[in-house]
């Protein structure tokens, strides 16, 4: 199940009081990265390797699980108290919750079907086009105005994704179409949520959104599954996988939604965007190691171009220059032994994190490239598997 998280969009972040310590933010970030990647790998294993080839029923089960848990949380904790700020009327349900639920259903179903046709590595490369779809839909709905800089930036991202797609050894047109449909539905969901809630001056975080949408989307998906999957459902597939495995899978998927909500509340949109890029790189590497996926040089080139464009899109030219300047000053200070104990100014620390994030992305891409050509992957596979 996909989490209702922020897509990598340009953001300056919101200044929040009483920010937690760097250690806590780091732990939240690790929890989000781990839960997100495990959810994706788990879904891929269930639908492909384990042979539970019912993507609609699987995401429906996730949503039923989420419905039960959010109802319990709403009645026993304060995590969902912000729901009281939203209208509890049929008009709000029919004009806001239901339309967003319909496009959410399309996004989740299409995204789950992709696992039957494409590898996780290829899926993540195609998902890098998310900002392109969001901006196009935003322009279509008149939410933002196109600028030359943004147009050039998304064209570079689209070019990188196109090159990565062209480099696929086993290209699946069905899988590609499902992935593009999933991105389109998700972009419409993001923009519709922004328009419908902002027009009424309302706010809805990830967990409250799940509280409202989960039961609606579960019913919609069940209706679709009743025509597509239920007539061909084999109980042997359920017995082979086991209810305990499905329960664990749903719990992991819900954990992703919970950790994303916590992290969004503790950090800025910029940190989320950069963390998401790093998370996707780790996911590509895990896919290569677990399923022995072959990454071609053309795919590496296309994905590298996309990652660089995504970093520029998320950070911006000014912050990149600040990061470069801060990293140079920091290295210079270390060599002279004059780095202050407090780690420098807030601006310098932010810039340093940006520079380090960019460096990690570049080094990871370089490692993937070297590993492909020197047979490192093959050695690792033989050692681990």
Helices and strands as residue ranges (DSSP letters): H 22-44, I 45-49, H 55-76, G 81-85, H 90-92, I 93-97, H 98-113, G 114-116, H 120-127, H 130-140, H 148-166, H 173-199, H 206-228, G 230-232, H 235-241, H 243-266, H 269-291, H 297-315, H 317-336, H 346-374, H 376-384
